[in-house]
C-alpha cells in the first residue's frame, strides 16, 4: 500500500567562499650610489647591501629575475 507513497530526489547545496590574500611578487629596491638614485627589482628579499663593481650595481650577482633601471 505504501509503495506508491514514497519517492527519491537529489539536492545539491553550494556555498560561495571569497578569500582575499596578499602575496609579494617582487621587491623594488631604490639605492643611492655616487649621488645618483637607482632602482632594481628583485624576486627575493634584498639584504642590507647590493653588490657594486666599477661604480655600478652588479645585477648578475643579484637574485634571479633582478632588473636594474
PDB file as gemmi writes it, atoms N, CA and C in Angstrom:
CRYST1    1.000    1.000    1.000  90.00  90.00  90.00 P 1                      
ATOM      1  N   UNK A   1       0.815  -1.183   0.000  1.00  0.00           N  
ATOM      2  CA  UNK A   1       0.000   0.000   0.000  1.00  0.00           C  
ATOM      3  C   UNK A   1       0.873   1.268   0.000  1.00  0.00           C  
ATOM      4  N   UNK A   2       2.046   1.241   0.654  1.00  0.00           N  
ATOM      5  CA  UNK A   2       2.884   2.430   0.697  1.00  0.00           C  
ATOM      6  C   UNK A   2       3.888   2.501  -0.457  1.00  0.00           C  
ATOM      7  N   UNK A   3       3.954   1.550  -1.315  1.00  0.00           N  
ATOM      8  CA  UNK A   3       4.916   1.558  -2.416  1.00  0.00           C  
ATOM      9  C   UNK A   3       4.771   2.792  -3.295  1.00  0.00           C  
ATOM     10  N   UNK A   4       3.619   3.279  -3.506  1.00  0.00           N  
ATOM     11  CA  UNK A   4       3.399   4.433  -4.362  1.00  0.00           C  
ATOM     12  C   UNK A   4       3.455   5.754  -3.608  1.00  0.00           C  
ATOM     13  N   UNK A   5       3.627   5.728  -2.283  1.00  0.00           N  
ATOM     14  CA  UNK A   5       3.638   6.939  -1.475  1.00  0.00           C  
ATOM     15  C   UNK A   5       5.048   7.510  -1.257  1.00  0.00           C  
ATOM     16  N   UNK A   6       6.105   6.837  -1.712  1.00  0.00           N  
ATOM     17  CA  UNK A   6       7.478   7.316  -1.481  1.00  0.00           C  
ATOM     18  C   UNK A   6       8.134   7.675  -2.813  1.00  0.00           C  
ATOM     19  N   UNK A   7       9.134   8.588  -2.738  1.00  0.00           N  
ATOM     20  CA  UNK A   7       9.905   8.964  -3.925  1.00  0.00           C  
ATOM     21  C   UNK A   7      11.311   9.374  -3.493  1.00  0.00           C  
ATOM     22  N   UNK A   8      12.240   9.399  -4.418  1.00  0.00           N  
ATOM     23  CA  UNK A   8      13.636   9.738  -4.152  1.00  0.00           C  
ATOM     24  C   UNK A   8      14.018  10.976  -4.968  1.00  0.00           C  
ATOM     25  N   UNK A   9      14.740  11.912  -4.321  1.00  0.00           N  
ATOM     26  CA  UNK A   9      15.235  13.099  -5.021  1.00  0.00           C  
ATOM     27  C   UNK A   9      16.692  13.334  -4.643  1.00  0.00           C  
ATOM     28  N   UNK A  10      17.355  14.152  -5.446  1.00  0.00           N  
ATOM     29  CA  UNK A  10      18.723  14.569  -5.128  1.00  0.00           C  
ATOM     30  C   UNK A  10      18.736  16.082  -5.038  1.00  0.00           C  
ATOM     31  N   UNK A  11      19.482  16.592  -4.059  1.00  0.00           N  
ATOM     32  CA  UNK A  11      19.586  18.036  -3.865  1.00  0.00           C  
ATOM     33  C   UNK A  11      21.056  18.407  -3.739  1.00  0.00           C  
ATOM     34  N   UNK A  12      21.461  19.445  -4.432  1.00  0.00           N  
ATOM     35  CA  UNK A  12      22.845  19.905  -4.350  1.00  0.00           C  
ATOM     36  C   UNK A  12      22.844  21.278  -3.695  1.00  0.00           C  
ATOM     37  N   UNK A  13      23.697  21.444  -2.685  1.00  0.00           N  
ATOM     38  CA  UNK A  13      23.828  22.724  -1.994  1.00  0.00           C  
ATOM     39  C   UNK A  13      25.254  23.230  -2.184  1.00  0.00           C  
ATOM     40  N   UNK A  14      25.378  24.435  -2.690  1.00  0.00           N  
ATOM     41  CA  UNK A  14      26.690  25.029  -2.923  1.00  0.00           C  
ATOM     42  C   UNK A  14      26.832  26.285  -2.075  1.00  0.00           C  
ATOM     43  N   UNK A  15      28.060  26.593  -1.737  1.00  0.00           N  
ATOM     44  CA  UNK A  15      28.343  27.788  -0.955  1.00  0.00           C  
ATOM     45  C   UNK A  15      29.519  28.504  -1.606  1.00  0.00           C  
ATOM     46  N   UNK A  16      29.379  29.799  -1.872  1.00  0.00           N  
ATOM     47  CA  UNK A  16      30.450  30.598  -2.446  1.00  0.00           C  
ATOM     48  C   UNK A  16      31.326  31.134  -1.325  1.00  0.00           C  
ATOM     49  N   UNK A  17      32.645  30.958  -1.490  1.00  0.00           N  
ATOM     50  CA  UNK A  17      33.600  31.437  -0.499  1.00  0.00           C  
ATOM     51  C   UNK A  17      34.541  32.407  -1.204  1.00  0.00           C  
ATOM     52  N   UNK A  18      34.620  33.625  -0.704  1.00  0.00           N  
ATOM     53  CA  UNK A  18      35.545  34.621  -1.248  1.00  0.00           C  
ATOM     54  C   UNK A  18      36.711  34.759  -0.292  1.00  0.00           C  
ATOM     55  N   UNK A  19      37.916  34.485  -0.797  1.00  0.00           N  
ATOM     56  CA  UNK A  19      39.120  34.602   0.016  1.00  0.00           C  
ATOM     57  C   UNK A  19      40.024  35.678  -0.574  1.00  0.00           C  
ATOM     58  N   UNK A  20      40.561  36.524   0.284  1.00  0.00           N  
ATOM     59  CA  UNK A  20      41.483  37.566  -0.140  1.00  0.00           C  
ATOM     60  C   UNK A  20      42.847  37.255   0.463  1.00  0.00           C  
ATOM     61  N   UNK A  21      43.883  37.294  -0.385  1.00  0.00           N  
ATOM     62  CA  UNK A  21      45.234  37.017   0.096  1.00  0.00           C  
ATOM     63  C   UNK A  21      46.204  37.985  -0.569  1.00  0.00           C  
ATOM     64  N   UNK A  22      47.230  38.352   0.159  1.00  0.00           N  
ATOM     65  CA  UNK A  22      48.281  39.197  -0.385  1.00  0.00           C  
ATOM     66  C   UNK A  22      49.540  38.366  -0.556  1.00  0.00           C  
ATOM     67  N   UNK A  23      50.219  38.593  -1.669  1.00  0.00           N  
ATOM     68  CA  UNK A  23      51.441  37.856  -1.943  1.00  0.00           C  
ATOM     69  C   UNK A  23      52.460  38.825  -2.545  1.00  0.00           C  
ATOM     70  N   UNK A  24      53.661  38.799  -2.002  1.00  0.00           N  
ATOM     71  CA  UNK A  24      54.737  39.636  -2.534  1.00  0.00           C  
ATOM     72  C   UNK A  24      55.278  38.952  -3.784  1.00  0.00           C  
ATOM     73  N   UNK A  25      55.295  39.687  -4.912  1.00  0.00           N  
ATOM     74  CA  UNK A  25      55.814  39.099  -6.142  1.00  0.00           C  
ATOM     75  C   UNK A  25      57.201  39.631  -6.494  1.00  0.00           C  
ATOM     76  N   UNK A  26      57.558  40.783  -5.939  1.00  0.00           N  
ATOM     77  CA  UNK A  26      58.889  41.351  -6.198  1.00  0.00           C  
ATOM     78  C   UNK A  26      59.153  42.477  -5.210  1.00  0.00           C  
ATOM     79  N   UNK A  27      60.413  42.845  -5.118  1.00  0.00           N  
ATOM     80  CA  UNK A  27      60.830  43.959  -4.270  1.00  0.00           C  
ATOM     81  C   UNK A  27      61.462  45.018  -5.170  1.00  0.00           C  
ATOM     82  N   UNK A  28      60.921  46.240  -5.130  1.00  0.00           N  
ATOM     83  CA  UNK A  28      61.532  47.364  -5.836  1.00  0.00           C  
ATOM     84  C   UNK A  28      62.485  48.039  -4.855  1.00  0.00           C  
ATOM     85  N   UNK A  29      63.773  47.971  -5.149  1.00  0.00           N  
ATOM     86  CA  UNK A  29      64.799  48.474  -4.247  1.00  0.00           C  
ATOM     87  C   UNK A  29      65.406  49.745  -4.849  1.00  0.00           C  
ATOM     88  N   UNK A  30      65.315  50.853  -4.114  1.00  0.00           N  
ATOM     89  CA  UNK A  30      65.967  52.091  -4.530  1.00  0.00           C  
ATOM     90  C   UNK A  30      67.292  52.193  -3.783  1.00  0.00           C  
ATOM     91  N   UNK A  31      68.308  52.671  -4.483  1.00  0.00           N  
ATOM     92  CA  UNK A  31      69.621  52.817  -3.863  1.00  0.00           C  
ATOM     93  C   UNK A  31      70.242  54.144  -4.279  1.00  0.00           C  
ATOM     94  N   UNK A  32      71.157  54.613  -3.465  1.00  0.00           N  
ATOM     95  CA  UNK A  32      71.904  55.829  -3.739  1.00  0.00           C  
ATOM     96  C   UNK A  32      73.365  55.428  -3.919  1.00  0.00           C  
ATOM     97  N   UNK A  33      73.918  55.719  -5.099  1.00  0.00           N  
ATOM     98  CA  UNK A  33      75.291  55.345  -5.413  1.00  0.00           C  
ATOM     99  C   UNK A  33      75.954  56.518  -6.117  1.00  0.00           C  
ATOM    100  N   UNK A  34      77.005  57.037  -5.511  1.00  0.00           N  
ATOM    101  CA  UNK A  34      77.742  58.192  -6.067  1.00  0.00           C  
ATOM    102  C   UNK A  34      76.823  59.380  -6.338  1.00  0.00           C  
ATOM    103  N   UNK A  35      75.872  59.607  -5.442  1.00  0.00           N  
ATOM    104  CA  UNK A  35      74.985  60.762  -5.569  1.00  0.00           C  
ATOM    105  C   UNK A  35      73.825  60.568  -6.534  1.00  0.00           C  
ATOM    106  N   UNK A  36      73.687  59.402  -7.119  1.00  0.00           N  
ATOM    107  CA  UNK A  36      72.596  59.129  -8.061  1.00  0.00           C  
ATOM    108  C   UNK A  36      71.681  58.051  -7.477  1.00  0.00           C  
ATOM    109  N   UNK A  37      70.371  58.258  -7.654  1.00  0.00           N  
ATOM    110  CA  UNK A  37      69.391  57.277  -7.187  1.00  0.00           C  
ATOM    111  C   UNK A  37      69.128  56.292  -8.319  1.00  0.00           C  
ATOM    112  N   UNK A  38      69.169  55.022  -8.000  1.00  0.00           N  
ATOM    113  CA  UNK A  38      68.854  53.974  -8.966  1.00  0.00           C  
ATOM    114  C   UNK A  38      67.794  53.059  -8.385  1.00  0.00           C  
ATOM    115  N   UNK A  39      67.276  52.172  -9.228  1.00  0.00           N  
ATOM    116  CA  UNK A  39      66.246  51.245  -8.763  1.00  0.00           C  
ATOM    117  C   UNK A  39      66.484  49.885  -9.399  1.00  0.00           C  
ATOM    118  N   UNK A  40      66.262  48.839  -8.635  1.00  0.00           N  
ATOM    119  CA  UNK A  40      66.373  47.474  -9.132  1.00  0.00           C  
ATOM    120  C   UNK A  40      65.190  46.680  -8.584  1.00  0.00           C  
ATOM    121  N   UNK A  41      64.649  45.768  -9.388  1.00  0.00           N  
ATOM    122  CA  UNK A  41      63.547  44.894  -8.944  1.00  0.00           C  
ATOM    123  C   UNK A  41      64.125  43.511  -8.687  1.00  0.00           C  
ATOM    124  N   UNK A  42      63.825  42.966  -7.501  1.00  0.00           N  
ATOM    125  CA  UNK A  42      64.372  41.671  -7.102  1.00  0.00           C  
ATOM    126  C   UNK A  42      63.250  40.702  -6.769  1.00  0.00           C  
ATOM    127  N   UNK A  43      63.448  39.422  -7.139  1.00  0.00           N  
ATOM    128  CA  UNK A  43      62.463  38.382  -6.828  1.00  0.00           C  
ATOM    129  C   UNK A  43      62.470  38.008  -5.352  1.00  0.00           C  
ATOM    130  N   UNK A  44      63.641  38.059  -4.734  1.00  0.00           N  
ATOM    131  CA  UNK A  44      63.748  37.662  -3.333  1.00  0.00           C  
ATOM    132  C   UNK A  44      64.018  38.886  -2.464  1.00  0.00           C  
ATOM    133  N   UNK A  45      63.819  38.700  -1.181  1.00  0.00           N  
ATOM    134  CA  UNK A  45      64.001  39.799  -0.226  1.00  0.00           C  
ATOM    135  C   UNK A  45      65.451  40.291  -0.279  1.00  0.00           C  
ATOM    136  N   UNK A  46      65.640  41.595  -0.464  1.00  0.00           N  
ATOM    137  CA  UNK A  46      67.005  42.121  -0.549  1.00  0.00           C  
ATOM    138  C   UNK A  46      67.697  42.135   0.813  1.00  0.00           C  
ATOM    139  N   UNK A  47      68.989  42.078   0.775  1.00  0.00           N  
ATOM    140  CA  UNK A  47      69.753  42.210   2.009  1.00  0.00           C  
ATOM    141  C   UNK A  47      69.983  43.689   2.296  1.00  0.00           C  
ATOM    142  N   UNK A  48      70.922  43.973   3.171  1.00  0.00           N  
ATOM    143  CA  UNK A  48      71.216  45.360   3.513  1.00  0.00           C  
ATOM    144  C   UNK A  48      72.086  46.046   2.478  1.00  0.00           C  
ATOM    145  N   UNK A  49      72.775  45.278   1.635  1.00  0.00           N  
ATOM    146  CA  UNK A  49      73.709  45.852   0.664  1.00  0.00           C  
ATOM    147  C   UNK A  49      73.531  45.200  -0.696  1.00  0.00           C  
ATOM    148  N   UNK A  50      73.842  45.968  -1.742  1.00  0.00           N  
ATOM    149  CA  UNK A  50      73.832  45.460  -3.106  1.00  0.00           C  
ATOM    150  C   UNK A  50      75.276  45.355  -3.588  1.00  0.00           C  
ATOM    151  N   UNK A  51      75.594  44.351  -4.408  1.00  0.00           N  
ATOM    152  CA  UNK A  51      76.970  44.230  -4.917  1.00  0.00           C  
ATOM    153  C   UNK A  51      77.276  45.335  -5.923  1.00  0.00           C  
ATOM    154  N   UNK A  52      78.458  45.943  -5.808  1.00  0.00           N  
ATOM    155  CA  UNK A  52      78.884  47.034  -6.690  1.00  0.00           C  
ATOM    156  C   UNK A  52      80.265  46.709  -7.247  1.00  0.00           C  
ATOM    157  N   UNK A  53      80.405  46.880  -8.575  1.00  0.00           N  
ATOM    158  CA  UNK A  53      81.711  46.714  -9.230  1.00  0.00           C  
ATOM    159  C   UNK A  53      81.887  47.875 -10.184  1.00  0.00           C  
ATOM    160  N   UNK A  54      83.059  48.478 -10.168  1.00  0.00           N  
ATOM    161  CA  UNK A  54      83.375  49.592 -11.061  1.00  0.00           C  
ATOM    162  C   UNK A  54      82.331  50.699 -10.986  1.00  0.00           C  
ATOM    163  N   UNK A  55      81.809  50.951  -9.795  1.00  0.00           N  
ATOM    164  CA  UNK A  55      80.866  52.046  -9.591  1.00  0.00           C  
ATOM    165  C   UNK A  55      79.454  51.780 -10.045  1.00  0.00           C  
ATOM    166  N   UNK A  56      79.105  50.507 -10.344  1.00  0.00           N  
ATOM    167  CA  UNK A  56      77.749  50.160 -10.791  1.00  0.00           C  
ATOM    168  C   UNK A  56      77.239  48.949 -10.016  1.00  0.00           C  
ATOM    169  N   UNK A  57      75.914  48.924  -9.797  1.00  0.00           N  
ATOM    170  CA  UNK A  57      75.299  47.756  -9.153  1.00  0.00           C  
ATOM    171  C   UNK A  57      75.397  46.590 -10.122  1.00  0.00           C  
ATOM    172  N   UNK A  58      75.833  45.445  -9.623  1.00  0.00           N  
ATOM    173  CA  UNK A  58      76.024  44.263 -10.463  1.00  0.00           C  
ATOM    174  C   UNK A  58      74.757  43.410 -10.398  1.00  0.00           C  
ATOM    175  N   UNK A  59      73.937  43.538 -11.445  1.00  0.00           N  
ATOM    176  CA  UNK A  59      72.648  42.837 -11.482  1.00  0.00           C  
ATOM    177  C   UNK A  59      72.847  41.336 -11.575  1.00  0.00           C  
ATOM    178  N   UNK A  60      73.865  40.871 -12.276  1.00  0.00           N  
ATOM    179  CA  UNK A  60      74.078  39.427 -12.446  1.00  0.00           C  
ATOM    180  C   UNK A  60      74.349  38.723 -11.122  1.00  0.00           C  
ATOM    181  N   UNK A  61      74.819  39.446 -10.116  1.00  0.00           N  
ATOM    182  CA  UNK A  61      75.093  38.840  -8.814  1.00  0.00           C  
ATOM    183  C   UNK A  61      73.888  38.910  -7.881  1.00  0.00           C  
ATOM    184  N   UNK A  62      72.803  39.549  -8.329  1.00  0.00           N  
ATOM    185  CA  UNK A  62      71.584  39.602  -7.531  1.00  0.00           C  
ATOM    186  C   UNK A  62      70.772  38.336  -7.796  1.00  0.00           C  
ATOM    187  N   UNK A  63      69.696  38.185  -7.059  1.00  0.00           N  
ATOM    188  CA  UNK A  63      68.826  37.022  -7.230  1.00  0.00           C  
ATOM    189  C   UNK A  63      68.309  36.960  -8.666  1.00  0.00           C  
ATOM    190  N   UNK A  64      67.974  35.753  -9.117  1.00  0.00           N  
ATOM    191  CA  UNK A  64      67.474  35.599 -10.476  1.00  0.00           C  
ATOM    192  C   UNK A  64      66.226  36.447 -10.685  1.00  0.00           C  
ATOM    193  N   UNK A  65      66.085  36.977 -11.870  1.00  0.00           N  
ATOM    194  CA  UNK A  65      64.940  37.816 -12.181  1.00  0.00           C  
ATOM    195  C   UNK A  65      65.135  39.280 -11.834  1.00  0.00           C  
ATOM    196  N   UNK A  66      66.307  39.663 -11.344  1.00  0.00           N  
ATOM    197  CA  UNK A  66      66.542  41.063 -10.977  1.00  0.00           C  
ATOM    198  C   UNK A  66      66.735  41.902 -12.227  1.00  0.00           C  
ATOM    199  N   UNK A  67      66.197  43.099 -12.199  1.00  0.00           N  
ATOM    200  CA  UNK A  67      66.357  44.037 -13.318  1.00  0.00           C  
ATOM    201  C   UNK A  67      66.728  45.399 -12.763  1.00  0.00           C  
ATOM    202  N   UNK A  68      67.764  45.997 -13.314  1.00  0.00           N  
ATOM    203  CA  UNK A  68      68.180  47.332 -12.877  1.00  0.00           C  
ATOM    204  C   UNK A  68      67.601  48.376 -13.808  1.00  0.00           C  
ATOM    205  N   UNK A  69      67.269  49.539 -13.253  1.00  0.00           N  
ATOM    206  CA  UNK A  69      66.778  50.684 -14.042  1.00  0.00           C  
ATOM    207  C   UNK A  69      67.728  51.835 -13.887  1.00  0.00           C  
TER     208      UNK A  69                                                      
END                                                                             
